[in-house]
Amino acid sequence: MLSSRRKFIKQSAIAVAGTYAGTMGMSAKSYGNIIGANDRVRVGVVGFSDRFAQSLLPSFLNHHKELNFDMVAVSDLWNYRRGLGVDLLKNKFGHDITACRNNEELYGLKDIDAVIISTADFQHAVHAIEAVQAKCDVYCEKPFAETMDDAKAALKAVKASNQILQIGSQRRSGGNYVAAERFIKDGKFGDITMVELSWNVNQPGRWRRPELVAKLKQEDTDWKRFLINRPFEAWDPRKYLEYRLFWPYSSGMPGQWMSHQIDTVHWFTGLKHPRSVVANGGIYQWKDGRRNWDTTTAVFDYGAADDPQNGFQVVFTSRMHNGDENPAEIYYSNGGELNLITNMVSPKGGLSAGAAKAMQMQPNLLPELKLTDTVEKVAASANTGGDKLTSAHMRNWMECIRSRKTPNAPVEAGYYHSIANIMTNAAVRTGKKATFDEKGQRVMVDGKEFKY
């Protein structure tokens, strides 16, 4: 049984704790939480998706032999994808893979220690709850949650557990982003005055899957289980496979792209969420029945809630009808800019000597420098196989499963980006300003809580 195996692992670690605990500065109890270096960590896959097959799996394969991890099972509601997953994993790992029709079957297996969750956007939080309650460690794709009810429930479940959860915000494992965070938090950049975020593509195929939709039959999956806690709608294979086009199964651009970029704002500043969000946009190009916009501009006000006179603005723009797959993140201060496209800090736009003299001020210009000597280029595509950021992020998760240390993107990172996503979606859906009720942890519009 799984519990017996974990008990054996823990007891084995405790047996040697007396020898090592003193020299390592660890108690026998904390040492007992570490999985033995010679014990294999068995991983299950929750949702066999393109993201998993083309990026998460190659990243896992980069490290699994060295760190003694294995994949042993795949859970997917659709028999076609479930079969694809089994065949691919058999080929990669050279042994049988257990096919599970749903997560209940997965967690009923013996010896599942951890799972990788890459299901539909609106399912991530619920699937994370299931995993930690089954005492599994979790790598959970973003967005973490698309409603505050799901976000709060998942945060509570993870914090009440002893499980490691890594949010798939892979920028937190990138050398250039770590360097940027240190530069800002060390006070070298000065006060942030504005942040510009953009992510533009010209790929309707990214979210449209007509050939796959044609393969899907209702009898080959479990529509009711797929919907989880969303309002019932009649069977629709497009909503099943092209869910990013349809609220309430996805917020679209905020959940898919903005969640990555807004997370860096929270990480670099220590702020948890915006004070307010407004948004504008629409469906201008792709008249294909979608509910989510193909063009979005969202404007955020950030700063301390008790200091409304100080703060900064963040602008996020995204279009799906013209783009070069080169997402931009530029931070501005009075002294210049920090550009995460070029990975440079520069005095561009800073207070020059001429302007300063005219105003009887001292010039304020940042030095020009590279953020890091070993810059990892941001992988723009969500379907980039084994990109460096995701590979480093996956390794961090795997190492933290063994050490029981906090991973680079803990559950709080997912909770905070979810607040920003949900506020944006509230502004999109209502056409009004969204704010946040800190005490009740609620997204508000016109004094009322935003739900759907």
For each residue, the residues with C-beta under 8 A, 3 or more apart:
1: 4 5 110
2: 5 6 109 110 111 112 135
3: 6 7
4: 1 7 8
5: 1 2 8 9 110 111
6: 2 3 9 10 113 135
7: 3 4 10 11
8: 4 5 11 12
9: 5 6 12 13 35 36 39
10: 6 7 13 14 32 33
11: 7 8 14 15 32
12: 8 9 15 16 36 39
13: 9 10 16 17 31 32 33 34 35 36
14: 10 11 17 28 31 32
15: 11 12 18
16: 12 13 19 20 31
17: 13 14 20 21 26 27 28 31 32
18: 15 21 28
19: 16
20: 16 17 23 24 26 31
21: 17 18 24 26 27 28 31
22: 25
23: 20
24: 20 21 31
25: 22
26: 17 20 21 30 31
27: 17 21 30 31
28: 14 17 18 21 31 32
29: 32 33
30: 26 27 33 34 404
31: 13 14 16 17 20 21 24 26 27 28 34
32: 10 11 13 14 17 28 29
33: 10 13 29 30 162 404
34: 13 30 31 402 403 404
35: 9 13 39 41 113 401 402
36: 9 12 13 39
37: 68 402
38: 68
39: 9 12 35 36 68
40: 68 69 70
41: 35 67 68 69 70 113 114 398 401 402
42: 69 70 71 72 111 112 113 114
43: 60 69 70 71 72 112 113 114 115 116
44: 71 72 73 74 75 100 106 109 112 114 115 116 136
45: 48 52 71 73 74 75 76 85 89 115 116 118
46: 75 103 106 115 116 117 118 119 127 131
47: 52 75 76 117 118 119 120 123 127
48: 45 52 53 74 76 81 82 84 85 88 118
49: 52 53 81 118 119
50: 53 54 383
51: 54 55 56 118 141 382 383
52: 45 47 48 49 55 56 57 85 116 118
53: 48 49 50 56 57 84 85 88
54: 50 51 57 58 383 384 385
55: 51 52 58 59 382 383 384 385 386 387 390
56: 51 52 53 59 60 116 118 139 141 168 390 394
57: 52 53 54 60 61 88 89 92
58: 54 55 61 62 385 386 391
59: 55 56 62 63 386 387 390 391 393 394 395
60: 43 56 57 63 64 69 71 116 394 398
61: 57 58 64 92 386
62: 58 59 386 391 394 395
63: 59 60 66 67 69 391 394 395 398
64: 60 61 67 68 69 70 71 398
65: 68
66: 63
67: 41 63 64 395 398 399 402
68: 37 38 39 40 41 64 65
69: 40 41 42 43 60 63 64 398
70: 40 41 42 43 64 93
71: 42 43 44 45 60 64 74 89 92 93 97
72: 42 43 44 97 98 109 111 112
73: 44 45 97 98 99 100 106 109 112
74: 44 45 48 71 82 85 86 89 97 98 99 100
75: 44 45 46 47 82 100 101 102 103 105 106
76: 45 47 48 81 82 85 100
77: 82 101 102 221 222 225 226
78: 81 82 216 220 221 240
79: 82 83 101 220 221
80: 83 84 215 216 220
81: 48 49 76 78 84 85
82: 48 74 75 76 77 78 79 85 86 99 100 101
83: 79 80 86 87 99
84: 48 53 80 81 87 88
85: 45 48 52 53 74 76 81 82 88 89 97 99
86: 74 82 83 89 90 97 99
87: 83 84 90 91
88: 48 53 57 84 85 91 92
89: 45 57 71 74 85 86 92 93 97
90: 86 87 93 94 95 96 97
91: 87 88 94
92: 57 61 71 88 89
93: 70 71 89 90 97
94: 90 91
95: 90
96: 90
97: 71 72 73 74 85 86 89 90 93
98: 72 73 74 109
99: 73 74 82 83 85 86
100: 44 73 74 75 76 82 103 105 106 109
101: 75 77 79 82 105 222
102: 75 77 105 106 222 225
103: 46 75 100 106 107 127 130
104: 107 108
105: 75 100 101 102 108 109
106: 44 46 73 75 100 102 103 109 112 115
107: 103 104 112 130 131 134 136
108: 104 105
109: 2 44 72 73 98 100 105 106 112
110: 1 2 5
111: 2 5 42 72
112: 2 42 43 44 72 73 106 107 109 115 134 136
113: 6 35 41 42 43 136 137 401
114: 41 42 43 44 136 137 138 139 164 401
115: 43 44 45 46 106 112 131 136 137 138 139
116: 43 44 45 46 52 56 60 138 139
117: 46 47 124 127 128 131 138 139 140 141
118: 45 46 47 48 49 51 52 56 141
119: 46 47 49 123 124 127 141
120: 47 123 124 226 243 249 250
121: 124 143 146 243 244 249 250 251 255 256
122: 146 147 150 228 230 243 248 249 250
123: 47 119 120 126 127 226 228
124: 117 119 120 121 127 128 140 141 142 143 144 145
125: 128 129 144 145 146 150 151 153 154 418
126: 123 129 130 150 153 154 228 229
127: 46 47 103 117 119 123 124 130 131 140
128: 117 124 125 131 132 138 140 144 154 157 158 165
129: 125 126 132 133 153 154 157 158
130: 103 107 126 127 133 134
131: 46 107 115 117 127 128 134 136 137 138 140 163
132: 128 129 135 136 138 157 158 161 163 165
133: 129 130 157 161
134: 107 112 130 131
135: 2 6 132 161 162 163
136: 44 107 112 113 114 115 131 132 163
137: 113 114 115 131 163 164 165 397 401
138: 114 115 116 117 128 131 132 158 163 164 165 166
139: 56 114 115 116 117 165 166 168 394 397
140: 117 124 127 128 131 144 165 166 167 168 414
141: 51 56 117 118 119 124 168
142: 124 167 168 169 255 259 260 263 414 417
143: 121 124 146 251 254 255 256 259 414 417 418 421
144: 124 125 128 140 151 154 167 259 411 414 415 417 418
145: 124 125 148 150 151 154 414 415 418 422
146: 121 122 125 143 150 248 250 251 255 418 421 422 425
147: 122 150 151 248 422 451 452
148: 145 151 152 418 419 422 441 442 443
149: 152 153
150: 122 125 126 145 146 147 153 154 229
151: 125 144 145 147 148 154 155 414 415 418 419 422
152: 148 149 155 156 441
153: 125 126 129 149 150 156 157
154: 125 126 128 129 144 145 150 151 157 158 411 414 415
155: 151 152 158 159 411 412 415
156: 152 153 159 160
157: 128 129 132 133 153 154 160 161
158: 128 129 132 138 154 155 161 163 165 411
159: 155 156 411
160: 156 157
161: 132 133 135 157 158
162: 33 135
163: 131 132 135 136 137 138 158
164: 114 137 138 397 400 401 404 407
165: 128 132 137 138 139 140 158 407 410 411 414
166: 138 139 140 393 396 397 400 407 408 409 410
167: 140 142 144 409 410 411 413 414 417
168: 56 139 140 141 142 390 393 409
169: 142 172 259 260 263 393 409 413 414 417
170: 173 174 260 387 389 390 392 393 409
171: 174 177 260 263 264 267 378 389
172: 169 177 178 263 267 393 408 409 413
173: 170 389 392 393 395 396 408 409
174: 170 171 177 178 376 378 388 389 392
175: 178 179 372 374 375 376
176: 179 180 340 343 371 372 375 376 378
177: 171 172 174 180 181 264 267 340
178: 172 174 175 181 182 372
179: 175 176 182 183 371 372
180: 176 177 183 184 264 268 331 338 340 371
181: 177 178 184 185 264 267 268
182: 178 179 185 186
183: 179 180 186 188 189 338 345 371
184: 180 181 188 189 192 268 269 331 338
185: 181 182 268 270
186: 182 183
187: 190
188: 183 184 366
189: 183 184 192 331 333 335 338 345 366
190: 187 333 334 335 364 366
191: 312 333 334
192: 184 189 195 268 269 312 331 332 333
193: 312 313 332 333 334
194: 312 313 314 315 331 332
195: 192 265 312 313 314 315 329 330 331 332
196: 314 315 328 329 330 332
197: 258 261 262 314 315 316 317 327 328 329
198: 316 317 318 327 328
199: 253 257 258 261 316 318 323 327 328 380
200: 317 318 319 320 322 323 324 325 326 327
201: 206 319 320 323 325
202: 320 321 322 323
203: 206 320 323 325
204: 207 208 286 288 320
205: 208 209
206: 201 203 320 382 383
207: 204 242 244 245 320
208: 204 205 242 245 288
209: 205 212 213 241 242
210: 213 214
211: 214 215
212: 209 215 216 241
213: 209 210 216 237 238 241 242
214: 210 211
215: 80 211 212
216: 78 80 212 213 220 221 237 240 241
217: 220 221 237
218: 221 223 235 237
219:
220: 78 79 80 216 217
221: 77 78 79 216 217 218 226 240
222: 77 101 102 225 226
223: 218 226 227 235 240
224: 227
225: 77 102 222 228
226: 77 120 123 221 222 223 240
227: 223 224 230 232 233
228: 122 123 126 225
229: 126 150
230: 122 227 233 248 249
231: 248 452
232: 227
233: 227 230 236 239
234:
235: 218 223
236: 233 239 240
237: 213 216 217 218 240 241
238: 213 241 242 245 246 289
239: 233 236 242 243 246 249
240: 78 216 221 223 226 236 237 243
241: 209 212 213 216 237 238
242: 207 208 209 213 238 239 245 246 290
243: 120 121 122 239 240 246 249 250
244: 121 207 249 250 252 255 256 292
245: 207 208 238 242 250 252 288 289 290 291 292
246: 238 239 242 243 249 250 290 291 292
247: 250 251 252 291 292 425 429 452
248: 122 146 147 230 231 452
249: 120 121 122 230 239 243 244 246
250: 120 121 122 146 243 244 245 246 247 255 256 292
251: 121 143 146 247 254 255 292 421 422 424 425 428
252: 244 245 247 255 256 292 293 296
253: 199 256 257 258 292 293 296 318 320
254: 143 251 257 258 259 296 298 316 420 421 424 425 428
255: 121 142 143 146 244 250 251 252 258 259 421 425
256: 121 143 244 250 252 253 259 382
257: 199 253 254 260 261 318 327
258: 197 199 253 254 255 261 262 298 316 318 420 421 424
259: 142 143 144 169 254 255 256 262 263 417 418 420 421
260: 142 169 170 171 257 263 264 327
261: 197 199 257 258 264 265 316 327 329
262: 197 258 259 265 266 300 314 316 417 420 421
263: 142 169 171 172 259 260 266 267 409 413 416 417
264: 171 177 180 181 260 261 267 268 329 340
265: 195 261 262 268 269 271 302 314
266: 262 263 269 270 271 272 273 413 416 417 420
267: 171 172 177 181 263 264 413
268: 180 181 184 185 192 264 265 331
269: 184 192 265 266 302
270: 185 266
271: 265 266 302 303 304
272: 266 416 419
273: 266 416 419 420 423 436
274: 277 300 301 302 314 419 420 423 436
275: 301 302 303 305 308 311 435 436
276: 300 301 423 433 434 435 436
277: 274 298 299 300 301 420 423 424 426 427 433 434
278: 298 299 427 432 433 434
279: 296 297 298 299 424 427 428
280: 296 297
281: 293 295 296 297 428
282: 293 294 295
283: 286 287 290 293 294 295
284: 294 295 321
285: 294 295 320 321
286: 204 283 290 294 320 321
287: 283
288: 204 208 245
289: 238 245
290: 242 245 246 283 286 294
291: 245 246 247
292: 244 245 246 247 250 251 252 253
293: 252 253 281 282 283 296 428
294: 282 283 284 285 286 290 319 320 321
295: 281 282 283 284 285 318 319 320 321
296: 252 253 254 279 280 281 293 316 317 318 319 428
297: 279 280 281 315 316 317
298: 254 258 277 278 279 315 316 317 424 427 428
299: 277 278 279 313 314 315 316
300: 262 274 276 277 313 314 315 316 420
301: 274 275 276 277 311 313
302: 265 269 271 274 275 311 312 313 314
303: 271 275 307 308 310 311 312
304: 271 307 310 311
305: 275 308 438
306:
307: 303 304 310 311
308: 275 303 305 311
309:
310: 303 304 307
311: 275 301 302 303 304 307 308
312: 191 192 193 194 195 302 303
313: 193 194 195 299 300 301 302
314: 194 195 196 197 262 265 274 299 300 302
315: 194 195 196 197 297 298 299 300
316: 197 198 199 254 258 261 262 296 297 298 299 300 424
317: 197 198 200 296 297 298
318: 198 199 200 253 257 258 295 296
319: 200 201 294 295 296 322 323
320: 200 201 202 203 204 206 207 253 285 286 294 295 323
321: 202 284 285 286 294 295
322: 200 202 319
323: 199 200 201 202 203 319 320 326
324: 200
325: 200 201 203 380 381
326: 200 323 341 380
327: 197 198 199 200 257 260 261 378 380
328: 196 197 198 199 340 341
329: 195 196 197 261 264 339 340 341
330: 195 196 337 338 339 340 341
331: 180 184 189 192 194 195 268 337 338 339 340
332: 192 193 194 195 196 336 337 349
333: 189 190 191 192 193 336 337 338 350 366
334: 190 191 193 350 351 364
335: 189 190 347 350 351 364 365 366
336: 332 333 345 346 347 348 349 350 365 366
337: 330 331 332 333 345 346 348 349 366
338: 180 183 184 189 330 331 333 344 345 371
339: 329 330 331 342 343 344 345 346
340: 176 177 180 264 328 329 330 331 343 371 378
341: 326 328 329 330
342: 339
343: 176 339 340 370 371 372 375
344: 338 339 368 369 370 371
345: 183 189 336 337 338 339 366 367 368 369 371
346: 336 337 339 366 368
347: 335 336 350 365 366 367 368
348: 336 337
349: 332 336 337
350: 333 334 335 336 347 363 364 365 366
351: 334 335 355 356 361 363 364 365
352: 355 356 363 365
353: 356 357 363 365
354: 357 358
355: 351 352 358 359 363
356: 351 352 353 359 361 362 363 364
357: 353 354 360 361 363
358: 354 355
359: 355 356
360: 357
361: 351 356 357 364
362: 356
363: 350 351 352 353 355 356 357
364: 190 334 335 350 351 356 361
365: 335 336 347 350 351 352 353
366: 188 189 190 333 335 336 337 345 346 347 350
367: 345 347
368: 344 345 346 347
369: 344 345
370: 343 344 373 375
371: 176 179 180 183 338 340 343 344 345 375
372: 175 176 178 179 343 375
373: 370
374: 175
375: 175 176 343 370 371 372
376: 174 175 176 388 389 392
377: 388
378: 171 174 176 327 340 389
379: 384 387 388 389 390
380: 199 325 326 327 384
381: 325 384
382: 51 55 206 256
383: 50 51 54 55 206
384: 54 55 379 380 381 387 390
385: 54 55 58
386: 55 58 59 61 62 390 391
387: 55 59 170 379 384 390 391
388: 174 376 377 379 391 392
389: 170 171 173 174 376 378 379 392 393
390: 55 56 59 168 170 379 384 386 387 393 394
391: 58 59 62 63 386 387 388 394 395
392: 170 173 174 376 388 389 395 396
393: 59 166 168 169 170 172 173 389 390 396 397 408 409
394: 56 59 60 62 63 139 390 391 397 398
395: 59 62 63 67 173 391 392 398 399
396: 166 173 392 393 399 400 407 408
397: 137 139 164 166 393 394 400 401 407
398: 41 60 63 64 67 69 394 395 401 402
399: 67 395 396 402 403 405
400: 164 166 396 397 403 404 405 406 407
401: 35 41 113 114 137 164 397 398 404
402: 34 35 37 41 67 398 399
403: 34 399 400
404: 30 33 34 164 400 401
405: 399 400
406: 400 410
407: 164 165 166 396 397 400 410
408: 166 172 173 393 396
409: 166 167 168 169 170 172 173 263 393 413 414
410: 165 166 167 406 407 413
411: 144 154 155 158 159 165 167 414 415
412: 155 415 416
413: 167 169 172 263 266 267 409 410 416 417
414: 140 142 143 144 145 151 154 165 167 169 409 411 417 418
415: 144 145 151 154 155 411 412 418 419
416: 263 266 272 273 412 413 419 420
417: 142 143 144 167 169 259 262 263 266 413 414 420 421
418: 125 143 144 145 146 148 151 259 414 415 421 422
419: 148 151 272 273 274 415 416 422 423 436 443
420: 254 258 259 262 266 273 274 277 300 416 417 423 424
421: 143 146 251 254 255 258 259 262 417 418 424 425
422: 145 146 147 148 151 251 418 419 425 426 443 450
423: 273 274 276 277 419 420 426 427 434 435 436 443
424: 251 254 258 277 279 298 316 420 421 427 428 434
425: 146 247 251 254 255 421 422 428 429 450
426: 277 422 423 429 430 434 443 445 450
427: 277 278 279 298 423 424 430 431 432 433 434 445
428: 251 254 279 281 293 296 298 424 425 431
429: 247 425 426 450 452
430: 426 427 434 445 446 450
431: 427 428
432: 278 427 445 446
433: 276 277 278 427 445
434: 276 277 278 423 424 426 427 430 443 444 445 450
435: 275 276 423 443 444 445
436: 273 274 275 276 419 423 441 442 443 444
437: 440 441 442 443 444 449
438: 305 441
439:
440: 437 449
441: 148 152 436 437 438
442: 148 436 437 449 450
443: 148 419 422 423 426 434 435 436 437 449 450
444: 434 435 436 437 447 448 449 450
445: 426 427 430 432 433 434 435 448 450
446: 430 432
447: 444
448: 444 445
449: 437 440 442 443 444
450: 422 425 426 429 430 434 442 443 444 445
451: 147
452: 147 231 247 248 429
